[in-house]
Amino acid sequence: MPRFENQRVLVTGSGRGIGSAIAHRFAQEGARIQLVARSIDELEQTRSELAPLASEVRAMMLDLVLPGSACQLVDEVARGWGGLDILVTNAGAAAQGGFLELEDNAWAAGFGLKMFANLRVMKHAWPLLKASAGHLVMIGGGTVRTPERQLSLVSAVNGGLASLSKSIAEQGIIDGIHVNLVQPGMVRTSRRQKLFEKWSSQEGIAVDEYIERTIRQLRVVRLGEPSDVAEVVAFLCSDQSRWMQGSIVDVDGGQNKSV
């Protein structure tokens, strides 16, 4: 039997990119999927793709930054399914730039979504996960290991998430919830592709040439795909990984060279 047959799965930020790939991965093994994102077009596209795979697909257009939105989302899950087995907190993107360049509102927005909005979802969903002895996987980012000047906000948010994950995992031991964090490296998403196009244009070179040069500079096997992250998330939500608690897993093709 598939590992996730009829499991109740909520993935935040699941309209596109890594979140969509994670939802696809669980759907392939018969899970019930709750999608949530801010774009109705992306949600409908992902829902149509999942419909032939998942036992059930639900979608909610919601801005998780708004007060009360996390409670609204979790209440919808509780009403529809009566519980929750897996939560993956993937929502969040932060403005690019150095700390001298970014306006104050960019910092508030970056932390507001990726840190605080996901935190509220985890807090409201905690009783459901406790009741099911469920799984929580947080999605951070590799810049926590290698902070970059032009990614000052992203690096700061990811650093906070890494520390937060350890604290949440400690509570998970008490409450029987399986908690881990995944830190993707450079993944080929539509957002990343736009950045490649911007940066290559600034340097006056072709985007493919820019990408190849980046791979050499990072000394990685290749750029990641959203499905690479999704495979690791699926493993961390399986019983085979139950002895991993509070782990921080780098999925980056070898980008992080620290011990």
C-alpha positions as CSV (number, residue, x, y, z in Angstrom):
1,M,0.0,0.0,0.0
2,P,1.3,3.5,-0.8
3,R,2.8,5.2,2.3
4,F,0.4,8.1,2.2
5,E,-2.8,6.5,1.2
6,N,-5.7,8.8,2.6
7,Q,-3.2,10.7,4.7
8,R,-4.4,14.3,5.3
9,V,-1.7,16.7,4.1
10,L,-1.6,20.5,4.3
11,V,1.1,22.3,2.3
12,T,1.4,26.1,2.6
13,G,2.6,28.0,-0.4
14,S,1.5,25.2,-2.7
15,G,0.4,27.0,-5.8
16,R,3.7,26.7,-7.6
17,G,7.4,25.8,-7.3
18,I,8.6,23.7,-4.4
19,G,5.2,23.7,-2.6
20,S,3.4,22.4,-5.7
21,A,6.1,19.7,-6.2
22,I,5.6,18.6,-2.6
23,A,1.9,18.4,-3.0
24,H,2.4,16.3,-6.2
25,R,4.7,13.9,-4.4
26,F,2.1,13.1,-1.7
27,A,-0.7,12.9,-4.2
28,Q,1.3,10.3,-6.1
29,E,0.8,8.0,-3.1
30,G,-2.9,8.7,-2.7
31,A,-2.9,11.4,0.0
32,R,-5.6,13.9,0.5
33,I,-4.2,17.3,-0.2
34,Q,-5.1,20.8,1.1
35,L,-3.5,23.5,-1.1
36,V,-3.2,27.1,0.0
37,A,-1.7,30.1,-1.8
38,R,-2.5,33.7,-2.7
39,S,-3.0,33.2,-6.5
40,I,-6.2,31.5,-7.6
41,D,-4.8,30.8,-11.1
42,E,-1.9,28.9,-9.7
43,L,-4.1,27.0,-7.2
44,E,-6.5,25.9,-9.9
45,Q,-3.6,24.8,-12.1
46,T,-2.1,22.7,-9.4
47,R,-5.5,21.3,-8.3
48,S,-6.2,20.2,-11.9
49,E,-2.9,18.5,-12.0
50,L,-3.4,16.7,-8.7
51,A,-7.0,15.6,-9.3
52,P,-6.2,12.4,-11.2
53,L,-3.6,11.4,-8.5
54,A,-4.9,12.3,-5.1
55,S,-7.8,10.8,-3.3
56,E,-9.0,14.3,-2.6
57,V,-7.8,17.8,-3.4
58,R,-8.9,20.9,-1.7
59,A,-7.7,24.4,-2.4
60,M,-8.0,27.7,-0.6
61,M,-7.0,31.1,-1.8
62,L,-5.7,32.9,1.2
63,D,-3.1,35.5,2.2
64,L,-1.5,33.9,5.3
65,V,-0.1,37.3,6.4
66,L,-3.6,38.5,7.2
67,P,-4.7,38.3,10.8
68,G,-7.0,35.3,11.4
69,S,-6.0,33.6,8.1
70,A,-4.1,30.7,9.8
71,C,-7.0,30.0,12.1
72,Q,-9.4,30.1,9.1
73,L,-7.2,27.6,7.2
74,V,-6.8,25.1,10.0
75,D,-10.5,25.3,10.9
76,E,-11.3,24.5,7.3
77,V,-9.1,21.4,7.4
78,A,-10.6,20.3,10.7
79,R,-14.1,20.7,9.4
80,G,-13.4,18.9,6.2
81,W,-11.2,16.1,7.4
82,G,-11.6,16.0,11.2
83,G,-7.8,16.1,11.6
84,L,-4.4,16.4,10.0
85,D,-1.5,14.0,9.5
86,I,1.1,16.0,7.7
87,L,1.9,19.8,7.7
88,V,4.6,21.2,5.4
89,T,5.2,25.0,5.9
90,N,6.6,26.2,2.6
91,A,4.9,29.6,2.1
92,G,7.2,32.5,1.8
93,A,9.4,34.6,-0.4
94,A,11.6,37.6,0.6
95,A,12.9,40.5,-1.3
96,Q,16.5,40.2,-2.7
97,G,19.1,42.8,-1.8
98,G,21.7,43.9,0.7
99,F,20.7,45.4,4.0
100,L,21.5,48.9,2.9
101,E,19.2,48.6,-0.1
102,L,16.1,47.1,1.4
103,E,13.4,49.3,2.8
104,D,12.0,48.7,6.3
105,N,8.7,47.4,4.8
106,A,10.6,44.7,2.9
107,W,11.9,43.3,6.1
108,A,8.5,43.3,7.7
109,A,7.0,41.6,4.7
110,G,9.8,38.9,4.5
111,F,9.5,37.9,8.1
112,G,5.7,38.4,8.1
113,L,5.1,35.6,5.6
114,K,7.9,33.0,5.8
115,M,8.4,33.3,9.6
116,F,5.3,34.6,11.3
117,A,2.6,33.4,9.0
118,N,3.9,29.8,8.9
119,L,4.4,30.0,12.7
120,R,0.7,30.8,13.2
121,V,-0.3,27.9,11.0
122,M,1.9,25.5,13.0
123,K,0.5,26.8,16.2
124,H,-3.1,26.4,15.2
125,A,-2.5,23.0,13.6
126,W,-0.5,21.7,16.5
127,P,-3.5,20.1,18.3
128,L,-4.5,18.2,15.1
129,L,-1.0,17.0,14.6
130,K,-0.8,16.0,18.3
131,A,-4.0,14.0,18.0
132,S,-2.6,12.0,15.0
133,A,1.0,11.8,16.1
134,G,1.7,13.5,12.8
135,H,4.5,15.0,10.9
136,L,5.7,18.6,10.5
137,V,8.3,19.6,7.9
138,M,9.4,23.2,7.8
139,I,11.0,24.6,4.6
140,G,13.9,27.0,5.2
141,G,16.8,27.7,2.9
142,G,20.5,27.1,2.4
143,T,21.5,30.7,3.0
144,V,21.4,30.0,6.7
145,R,24.7,28.1,6.1
146,T,26.2,30.5,3.6
147,P,24.6,34.0,4.1
148,E,25.1,36.3,1.1
149,R,25.4,40.1,0.9
150,Q,22.6,40.4,-1.7
151,L,20.4,38.0,0.2
152,S,20.5,39.7,3.6
153,L,16.8,39.4,4.4
154,V,16.5,35.8,3.0
155,S,19.6,34.8,5.1
156,A,18.1,36.3,8.2
157,V,14.7,34.7,7.9
158,N,16.2,31.3,7.2
159,G,18.5,31.6,10.2
160,G,15.5,32.3,12.4
161,L,13.6,29.4,11.0
162,A,16.5,27.0,11.7
163,S,16.6,28.0,15.3
164,L,12.9,28.0,15.6
165,S,12.8,24.4,14.2
166,K,14.9,23.2,17.1
167,S,12.6,24.7,19.6
168,I,9.5,23.3,17.9
169,A,11.1,19.9,17.6
170,E,11.7,19.9,21.4
171,Q,7.9,20.5,21.9
172,G,7.3,17.8,19.4
173,I,9.1,15.2,21.6
174,I,6.7,16.1,24.4
175,D,3.6,16.0,22.2
176,G,4.5,13.1,19.9
177,I,4.9,15.1,16.7
178,H,7.6,14.4,14.3
179,V,9.4,17.7,13.4
180,N,12.3,18.4,11.0
181,L,13.5,21.2,8.7
182,V,14.6,21.0,5.0
183,Q,17.0,23.6,3.7
184,P,17.0,23.7,-0.2
185,G,19.9,25.1,-2.0
186,M,19.6,26.8,-5.5
187,V,16.4,25.2,-7.0
188,R,15.2,25.9,-10.5
189,T,11.8,27.5,-9.9
190,S,10.1,30.1,-12.0
191,R,11.1,32.8,-9.4
192,R,14.7,31.7,-9.5
193,Q,14.6,31.7,-13.3
194,K,13.5,35.3,-13.4
195,L,16.4,36.2,-11.1
196,F,18.8,34.4,-13.4
197,E,17.4,36.4,-16.3
198,K,17.8,39.6,-14.4
199,W,21.3,39.0,-13.3
200,S,22.5,37.6,-16.6
201,S,21.1,40.7,-18.4
202,Q,22.9,43.0,-15.9
203,E,26.2,41.2,-16.9
204,G,25.4,41.2,-20.6
205,I,25.6,37.4,-21.0
206,A,23.1,34.7,-22.0
207,V,21.0,33.2,-19.2
208,D,22.2,29.6,-19.9
209,E,25.8,30.8,-19.8
210,Y,25.1,32.5,-16.5
211,I,23.5,29.4,-15.0
212,E,26.4,27.2,-16.1
213,R,28.9,29.6,-14.5
214,T,26.9,29.7,-11.3
215,I,27.0,25.8,-11.1
216,R,30.8,25.9,-11.5
217,Q,31.2,28.7,-8.9
218,L,29.0,26.8,-6.4
219,R,30.7,23.5,-7.1
220,V,27.5,21.6,-7.1
221,V,26.4,18.6,-9.2
222,R,23.6,20.7,-10.8
223,L,20.9,23.0,-10.0
224,G,18.1,21.5,-8.0
225,E,14.6,20.8,-9.2
226,P,11.5,21.2,-7.0
227,S,11.0,17.4,-7.1
228,D,14.4,16.9,-5.5
229,V,13.1,18.7,-2.4
230,A,9.8,17.0,-2.5
231,E,11.4,13.5,-2.3
232,V,13.2,14.4,0.9
233,V,10.1,15.9,2.4
234,A,8.2,12.7,1.6
235,F,10.9,10.7,3.4
236,L,10.7,12.9,6.4
237,C,7.0,12.4,6.6
238,S,7.3,8.6,6.6
239,D,7.7,6.3,9.6
240,Q,11.1,5.3,8.2
241,S,12.5,8.6,9.4
242,R,10.8,8.7,12.8
243,W,14.1,8.7,14.7
244,M,15.1,11.9,13.0
245,Q,13.8,14.7,15.2
246,G,14.8,18.3,15.0
247,S,17.1,17.4,12.1
248,I,18.2,20.1,9.6
249,V,18.6,18.5,6.2
250,D,20.4,20.3,3.4
251,V,19.2,19.5,-0.1
252,D,21.6,21.5,-2.2
253,G,23.7,19.3,-4.5
254,G,26.7,19.8,-2.3
255,Q,26.6,23.6,-2.1
256,N,27.1,23.6,1.7
257,K,30.7,22.6,2.4
258,S,30.5,23.0,6.2
259,V,30.7,20.1,8.7
